[in-house]
Amino acid sequence: MPKRIRLTLDGVEAVARLNEDAAPETVAKFWAALPVEETLRHVRWGGEAGYILIRKLADKTQPIENRISIYPPASIGFRPEHGEVAFSYGQAQARDHVRPATWACHLATIETNVDAFFAKVRATRAEGGKPIRLTREEGR
Amino acid sequence: MKKVQIEVDGIVAEAELLEDRAPRTTAAFWDALPITTRLTHTIWSGRACGFSVERLQSVDGLEHGVCSIYPGTLIARPDAGEVLLSYGASEYRTVLGVQYGTRIARLVRNQAAVLAVLERMHDEGDKTITIKRAAG
């Protein structure tokens, strides 16, 4: 059974399926880091997405598995060099101040309550950061 | 040299228009004042915040085009009716990639305080910006 995580963003819950087959090393490290509580903010370079930084996962040497540059809507991307987890609700890409386009791991895809969850992500642009909690979805 | 007063979140700063470099764009911006509108953090251009100035759409093309937006400078993109004000590393970009804009003004008074407000917008969200012609 594929691993899943539960996301709680400012009171709105969703479940995402981790892409364990395509990104086994990344998923294993991410899974081991849970639970995570952070503030989700809107990205400044990459378009229609929110992000958190999980500092303990930052690793500039980690290969990027299951590579994407353009984030599909409802995807969760991971950039190991920053420990950045990005939640895309529209047109978005892995970018930063140095690189107009770079790579990220397609870590997971949100499966439930997609519209409500991403409405909250979108709202961070106008309303500022919101609390988010990521936990393992086990035994359900 | 024409100057404008910029107020965000209770902080007042002053900027001078770069009329010699961008005469048509600065003239259109000057004519549009005073402005009170929503200031929103950019999602493609890095550490900068933007606001709409529809009157800029009357300006045809760019003047003295630049990509990098240095802290405390205002960049206009007339076709988008948009002005960005940078508080850190910033480059004029859209979904399509790096673009050019016209540099129209730079802060000359109280820069640090207003840039601190812009930086906080990453955590706090939108603010209201007021720009008017500076007295004298």
Interface residues (C-beta under 8 A of the other chain):
Chain A: T39 R41 H42 V43 R44 W45 G46 G47 E48 Q91 Q93 R95 H97 P100 A101 T124 R125 A126 E127 G128 G129
Chain B: T40 H41 T42 I43 W44 S45 G46 R47 A89 S90 E91 R93 V95 G97 V98 M121 H122 D123 E124 G125 D126
